Amino acid sequence: MPTCKSIILAAIAILFFSLNAFAESERIKEHTVIKGDTLWDLSERELKDPYLWPKIWEENKWIRNPHWIYPGQVIRIPVYLIQKERPREEAKPMPVPGFQEPLEDDLHQEAVTKKRPLIDKSLLTASGYISDIIPGVGKISKDPFGKTLFGNDDLVYVDMDYPVKAGDKFYVINVSDRLRHPITRERIGYVITISGILEIVEVRNGNTMAKIVQCFREIAKGDGLDSYYDIETPMTTGRFRSPNINGMIIAASDQATMLSMLDVIFLDKGCQDGIEAGDVFKTLAVTDRAIPNGIIQVISCRDFTSTAIVKKSSAAITIGNIFAPLDK
């Protein structure tokens, strides 16, 4: 027959697990996907900030492609990321001699001008760019265990074009076929996408071994390597330009042909044409008339090309569609 002590311990255990379950439910909200849902929209609605959508993806590691979620799927949303509202009444600090309290308009302006990253650094790194030449300092040659596809923490052998040492880092890259402009057919360059980052761990007896320390997409035997450099994330106040610049979508990341929300695309205009990271444009499909089909935002630019992400799409966006200012 159970003793009083065992009954009390059991009650405490039940209470403990109930409190834990309650705390977890307060931190995580489950949402059943309905038609039209995207991680961007869910982040904006549930977390009050659409830029936090990668955090929802991190909480649901089974989602292979964040561009696609389907009705009926149950997604965990980390609602603990919602910024708590400030108390209505706060103790005012003691006045400092010679210091003038800022006016309400000044405080508003300060809030408006406070900067934050335009895009998650990993997403920016993986998005890629267009290059006139094919960069490269080596390639992945083989795997110690005979595998041909690799991910985080896998060990691989690499062939390098010059001597390296333990601790050196390199980007793993993929290179597209040579691009031609959809209209002019002029040769443009190559889409370079970054699949991950590897670090040299050992150089011995003519063999160079590396470890994949960060994986953005599938990495394979034969993938090229490029020198590692820091990719600076553009900052924004949340106010974006839409300059009077027109151009065309000339390529897409991962060789996609039908583009939608969060897909990465490449434009035939760049910094030298007046484009800046953060600029927003509408896209149009042109047949017998121009039909608006989406909104894109530039996330990085080179001299004459730029990389953008699809923010909204009302219909499929394709290579050859044009982009234009929002107010045109």
N, C-alpha and C positions, 0 to 999 in steps of 0.2 A: 504494500500500500504506500503511495507516495507520501513523503514527509512534508511538513510545512516548509522546510527550507528548500526542498526541490521544487515545490509549487511556486514559491516566491521567485526562485531563479528562472524558472520557465516563464513566469509573467514578465520579468525584467527583459528576458531575451526577446519575447514577442513584442514588447514595447519598443526595444532597441531597433529591431528590424522594421517595425512599422514606421518609426521616425525616419529611419534611413530611406525607406521607400518613399515617404512623403517628401523628404528633402530632395530626392532624385527627381520626383515629379515636378517639384518647383523649379528645378534647374533645367530639365529637359521636357519639351512638349512633343508629343507624337502627332503627326499630321498625315492623314490619308490623302494621297495625291488625287486631284480631279483634273479633268481635261482643261488644258490651258495653263496649268501650273508650271512655273520655272523656278529654279533656285534663286534667281535674281528677284522675282516677284515675292517669293516666300520670305526672303531676307528683308525686303523692304516692308512687307506687311507685318511680319512677326518680330523682327529685330529692329525695326525702324531705321534701317540702314542697308540699302541694297549692296553696298560694297562688302558686306560681311558674308556674302554667299559662299566663299571658299570655306568658311568656318562650318557651315551646314554640311558641305561636302566632306570635310574632315570627320565630322560626327557620323557620317554614313559611308564608311570606306568600301562598302559593297557596291556603291554606284561607280561604275567603270568610266562612264562618260558624263560629266556634269551638264552637258548640253541637252541630255535626254533623260527625262524621268517620265513615268507612265502612270495613268490612272490605276488606283488600287494599291500602289506601293505605299508602304508606311515609312515615313521619314522622321528621324529624330531631329528636333530643332533646339539648339542650345540657347534657350531663352534667358539664361543667366547673363548673356552678353548685352542685354538691353541696359542702357545707361539709366541708373536710378535718377528719378526727379529730385531736384534740390529741395530741401525743406522750405516752406513758405516764409518762415522767419529764421534768420540767422543772426548770430551775434556780430555786431559791427566792430571792426578793429579800431583800436585807439588811434586818433588822428596823429599824423607825423608832422612836426613843424616844417613849413616850407613845401609841403606836398599838397597839391590840389586834387580833390576827388574828381575822377573823370565823369563827364556828363554821360547820360544814358545813351545818347547818340554815339559817343566815343566807344562805349562798351559794346554797342551793337556792331560798330565798324570793326572793332577788334575781333569779335566773334566771327564776322564774315570773312576777315582776312586770315584767320587761323588756318594753316595749311595741313594737309594730310596727303598720304600717298594716293596717286591717281589710280593705281592698280597694284595688286599683290605682286611682290618681286618675283616669285617663282613663275607666275603666269606670264609676266613680262619677259623673263629670261627664255621661257619655252616658246614664246610666240614667234620669234625669228625675224628675219629681215631679208632684203634682196641685195645681192652682192654682184659686182661685175666679174669677180674672179672667185674661184673655189678655194676657200681657205683650208689649211690643213698642215698638221705637223706629225701625223702618224695615223694609226688605225688600230682597232681591236682585232687581234689575230686569232686567238683561240681561248678556250676555257680549260682550266685544269681538270675538269670533270667531264668534258666532252659536250657541254650544253652549247646551244646556238643563240638562245634568247636569255637576256639578263635583266635583273632588277636591283633594288637597293641591297647593298652589302655583298653582292656577288663579287667574286674574284675573277679577273680576266688577265690574260697575257696581252701585251700591246707591242706593236712595232713602232718605234719612234724614229724621226728623221734626224735627231740630234741627241747627244747624251742627256739623261735626266737623272734625278736623284729622288730618294724617298721624301715625300711631302709635297712634291710638285703636283699641281692640279691642272686638269684640262677639261674642256667642254667636249662632250660626245655630240657629233653633228650628223645631220642628214642633208643631202643636197638633191635638189630637184633637177629635172632636165632643163636645158636652156629655155628661158621664156621668150616669147614673142608678144608684142603688143596685140591685143585682140583686133584692133582696127588697122593700124599702120603696118603690122607684121614686123616692125623693127625689133631687132634683138635687144633684150633688156638686161638680162642677167640670170642669176640662179636664186631660188628660195632656199635660204639656209635656216633650218630649224634645229634647235638645241634639244637633244633628248635627255641629257643628264650631265652630271659632273662626276669625274673619277679622280682618284688620288693615287700617285705612285706609292707603293708600300715596300717594294723590294727590287733591287737590281742585282742579279747574281748569275754568274756563268753564262752571260750573254742573253739571259731571259729577263724581261722587265714585267713585273706583276703589279697590277693596280686593283683598287677596290672602288666599286661604284658607290659613291657617298650620297648621291641624290639623283633620283630618277623621275623625269617628267613624263616620259612616254616609253614605249617598248624600245629596248636597246638590243642590237643584234651583232653577231660576228661580222666583221668587215666594215662596221660604222667608222666614220672618220673622226679624228681628234683635232681640236683647235686650241690655241693658247687660251688660258684662263685670264679673264680680266673682270673687274667689277662693273656690273651693269647698274647704273644709277637710276633709281625709280623717280619719275617726275612727280612733283608735288602740286597740289591744287587747293584752292580755296572753295571749290564747288561751283564757281562761276566760270562758264566756258564760252569761248568765242565760236562763231560760225562765219568765218571770213568769206569774202566774195571770190571763192576759188572753185572751179569746176574741173572734174577729171573723171577717171574710169577705174573700176576695180579690175586689176590685171592678173591676180592670182589669189590662191587661198592656201592656208596651211593644211597639211595632211592631204593635199590633192583633192579636197572636197569640191564637188560641182554644184550642189544645192546647199546654200548657206542659210543659217538661221541664228537665233539668239546665242551669243557668246562665241560664235565662230570667229577665227582670226582671218583677216583679209589684207591684201596689199594694194596700195594705190599708186597711180603713175605721177603723183605730185609729192614734193618733199619740202625740206627746210628752205631750199633756195627759191622755191615757188611761194614761200610765205606761210607754209603750214607749221603749226606747233603742236606738241603733245597736249592733249586735252581738247583740241578742236572737234566740234560736232558738226556732222553733215547729214542730210537726208540722201537716201539712195533711190534711184528711179530705174525701172525697166522701160526700155524704149522700143516700141514696135511701131504702130502707126501714131502713137502718142506716148508721152512720158507718164508712167504710172508710178507714183511713190510706193515703195514697198519696204522701207526700213529706215532706221537711224543708226549711224556708226559713230565711233569716237576714236580719234587718233591716239595711240599709246606710245609711239616712238616714230622718229623720222630720220631719214638720211638726206643727202643733198637733193636727190630727184625722185625718191620713192619714200613711202611711209607705210607703217604697219598700223592697222586699226582693228577694232573689235566691234562686232555687231551688238548693239544695245537693244534694239527692238526690230521685229520683222512682222509685217502684216501678210507677207507672201514670200515665197522662196527668192532669195537674192542669189544672183549668179555672176560669174566672171563676165565682164562686158557691160554690166550695169554701170550707170554713171552716178557720180555724187555731186551735190550742189549745196549751197547755203540753205539753211532751214527756212529763211524768209523769201526765197526766190520761187 
